[in-house]
Amino acid sequence: MILVESLDTAVAQRPNAQRSERYAWRVLSVTTLGVLLCFVNASTLNVALPVLVRSLHASPAQASWILLSYMLVTTALILIFGRLADLIGRRRLYLLGLAVLVVGSAGCAASPTIEVLLACRCIQAVGAAAVITNTTALLTDAFPTRQLGLALGLNATVSAAAQGLGPIFGGLIVTHFDWRAIFIVNLPLGVVALAWARRSLRETRPRSTERFDFAGAVLSCLALGAIVYALSMGGPQGWGSRRVGVAGGIGLLALAAFLMHQAREPEPLVDLRLVRDGVRATAYALVTIVAFTQISGILLTTLLLQAAHGSSPSAAGLAVAPSPIGMMLASPLAARLTSRYHGLTICTVALAVCMTALLVLASCAARADPYAGLMTGMFLLGGGAGLFLTPNTQTIMHSAPPSQRGIANGIRSTLQNTGFATGSALALSVATAPLTASRQRSVYSGQLSALSAQDIAAFIGGCRAAYAMLAGVIVIGLIIAGISWQRHARHRC
């Protein structure tokens, strides 16, 4: 989303400062409810997946898509809805997103089959994309420059808390109630959020008269969809299978076509000049890498505990709770450190913390009582992410032109969600690769009794390999950070 007015101009246009300040805090309350609803939806099923798979008799591939469909659709639509918000107005699109999210939740709760559930998860994701896209823009419109950082920080804290509460919440619900209650609880929260947003948000006129890039939108959706499909199917069907190869090829071709189209299009969906800048390009690459390890690390740990160590969903949810706790503790620390140290220094330290966390998780996976080690690893993983996000986001936003800060953040969100989706898909594929299709079904459903000792050992080995793979991805990030440091040192000389 492209902001065509500077923040200072927006502040100058306010006729009544006190009234505008009250409005700004109402907007924060509106977006906080929206963020809570979206991120709880995204993370709740991580720990409830085995129960849901057993109930709906889902295949391993379908089990993957219960999680991946939400992230994939959200990722594919963030840029598109950001552009639409400029064309039709933020309030209208935000309200529409909340309404679609509520309808999708009702459909999920009533789903009789796995196919219907997957379709309704996609509907949920469409609504979530509209809400997530408009959150930063609504806050930027409402808050003056001096308070904007506080507002965005509070919103980020809520999103971290929601991601952490999701697995705990999901585990408690499926332990004591039917899995459909996960979606039923969304309905009153969604209705309240919709009513409050309708009452609180001001109607805004469209911010742009430019035309919408339909070709770019189609190509971006096709590229993301095909690439993530290939990654998610690589494990169940084999990386050499024809379907995986065709999907991967289509995704790469669509991505190349999208980039060429954006370079030629006078009114593109994405201004490629934003990603050609060396500082922002490094920040974008690193946020993708960190996101690649976050959701996948939580997902692997919950499946490992339930399928290989016989944990209940609630116990598995509590075991990954240290991750958001670490994130919430590290985020304010990062905010203080950014005033004293270069952002790239803090990001490099954060990457090292994340790599240490993943190595701890890999080393503890095979223990007879892995809880203490896994909880330590999850705390470090969340702490590394919390230490990373503030300086990374500041680097992206401060180096972008004021008129393009909205789309700069949209690119960051898209890459972050792409990392979430592809990391989860590849980690699941690696973890379950040693097992047959029938044994993979037992892992996803958490049925320890259906697995032999050899199967459990193979799955634990697969999880350790997946953790190691994620640590290797972090090493790539450290290499990128090192190259950026060399470039920075040459410029200083």
PEKA-V368874 format. One line per field, one symbol per residue. ss: DSSP state (H for helix, E for strand, L for the rest). Layout:
BEGIN
ss: ???
END
This chain:
BEGIN
ss: LLLLLLHHHHHHLLLLHHHHHHHHHHHHHHHHHHHHHHHHHHHHHHHHHHHHHHHHLLLHHHHHHHHHHHHHHHHHHHHHHHHHHHHHLHHHHHHHHHHHHHHHHHHHHLLLLHHHHHHHHHHHHHHHHHHHHHHHHHHHHHLLHHHHHHHHHHHHHHHHHHHHHHHHHHHHHHHHLLLLHHHHHHHHHHHHHHHHHHHHLLLLLLLLLLLLLHHHHHHHHHHHHHHHHHHHHHHHHLLLLHHHHHHHHHHHHHHHHHHHHHHHLLLLLLLLHHHHLHHHHHHHHHHHHHHHHHHHHHHHHHHHHHHHHLLLHHHHHHHHLHHHHHHHHHHHHHHHHLLLLLHHHHHHHHHHHHHHHHHHHHHHLLLLLLHHHHHHHHHHHHHHHHHHHHHHHHHHHHHLLHHHHHHHHHHHHHHHHHHHHHHHHHHHHHHHLLLLHHHHHHHHHLLHHHLLHHHHHHHHHHHHHHHHHHHHHHHHHHHHHHHHHHHHHHHHL
END
